[in-house]
Amino acid sequence: MTTWVMVADASRARFFRAENRNGPLQEMADRLHVESRLKGRDLETDGPGRSFDRAGQGRHAMGKAVDVKTHEAQRFAHELCDYLGKMAATNSFDKLYIVAAPAFLGMLRDCLANPVRKRVVGEVSKDMVNQDVQAIRATLPDFL
């Protein structure tokens, strides 16, 4: 049985694999989402548009439902979910542990397809993406 561990935050995801319970975690991939690392003002080209009130003469700036940084984090979460879906379809892994920053873990939960969800055997709501392999493995309570 092949087990994968995905450690992620809004701008980086690291993928590890373990072939057996006592085997080492081997890093397979390190994916970056550069846009999530930029400041909000660097992602937008100009200010919000302006609109007239329905009644009266007032004008005001139009707001956004989701800020740009959150939007980029959601885009990255969807990219990762798509990747995991493709890998699940080819039976690249049997079990999946997800270690992610709390807000990003919620975004991942929202977009995981059922075939991937069925393989998730553990989640850790903690930002560990910049930690070493031993620290990551120590956060997995019942590894494999």
N, C-alpha and C positions, 0 to 999 in steps of 0.2 A: 504494500500500500504506500502510495506516495502522498506525503503531506506537504502542503504549501503554507507559508506564513507570509502575509502581506502586512507590512508596517508602513503607515502612511499618515501624511497630513495634507493640508490644502495645496502644497506645492511640490511634494516629493513622495514617491512610493518605492519601497524596496521589497523585492520578492526573494524568499528563501525556500529551500526544499530540504526535506529530510526523507531518506529512504527507509529508515527504521527507527525504532524508539530510542536507541542508544547512539545512533549516528549523529554526526555533527550537522548543524544548519549550514547549508551552502548557499551563498548569495548568488542568485541567477540573474537578476536585473535590478537596475536603479533608474527609475523614470523621474524626470523633472518636468514641472509645469511652470515655465519661466513667468508667464503672465500673472500667476498667483503671488509671485515675489515682488512684483512692481507695486508702487504706491498707487492709490486710486486715481490721483491726478495725472499720473503717467499713462493710465489706461484709457482715459477719456480725452477726446480731441477738443471739445469745447463744453461750455456750460449747458445747463438744461434749457430746453426751449421755453418760450413764453406763450401764455394763453390769455384770452379775454374771459372774464366772468360771464356766466350765462345771463345774469341780471346786473345791470349797472355798467359802470365805465372802468372797473378795475382790471388791471393786468397783473399776472403773477407768474412765477417760475413754475414749470411743471416738474413734479417730483417723480422719482423712480420707485417702483415696487420693491426692487432688489438692488442693493448697491453693487458696484462693479466688482469689488473684491469677492463678494459672496457669489456673484454670477460666475466668475472664473473658477472658484472652488467647486461649484456645482458642475461646471464643464469638465473639470479634471476628474471628479467623482464618476461622472458618466463614462469618460474614457476608460477608467479603470474597471468599471462594471462591464463594459463592452468587452474588454480584454479578458476578464475572468470568464465571461459567458462563452467566448470562443474557445478558451482553454478547457472549460468544462465539457463543451461539445466534443472535443477530441480526446476526452478522458486523460488529460495531462496531470490531473491530481484527483485524489480520492477524498481528502479532507482539507479543509481550509481554516486557518486561524487568522483573525483580523485584529491587528493592534493599530489603533488610530486615535488621533486627537479627538476629544469628545464631540465637538461640533461636526467634524468631518466624518466621524463614525455614523452619525445620524444621516448625513447626506448619502453615504454608501448604502446604508440600510434601505433608503428610499428607492435606490435604483438597481439593487441586485435582482437578477432574474431568478425564478424558482429553481432551475437546475443548479445554480450556484448556492442559493440559500440552503438547499438540502445538504450541501457538503460542508457548510460552516459548522464547525464543532466547538468553536470558542471565540469569544470576543473580549478584548481588553480595551477599555476606554482610557487611553493614556498616550501622550505624545512621546513616542520612543524612536522616531525616525532617525535621529542623529546619534543614537546609542550604539554601542558595540554589540556583537553577536551574543556574547555571554549575558549581557544585561537584558537583551530582548528575550532570550530563552528563559531567563529567570522570571519573566513576567507571565509566562504561560503556565498556569497552575497544574493542569493535567496534560502535559504535552504528550501527544500521540496516545 
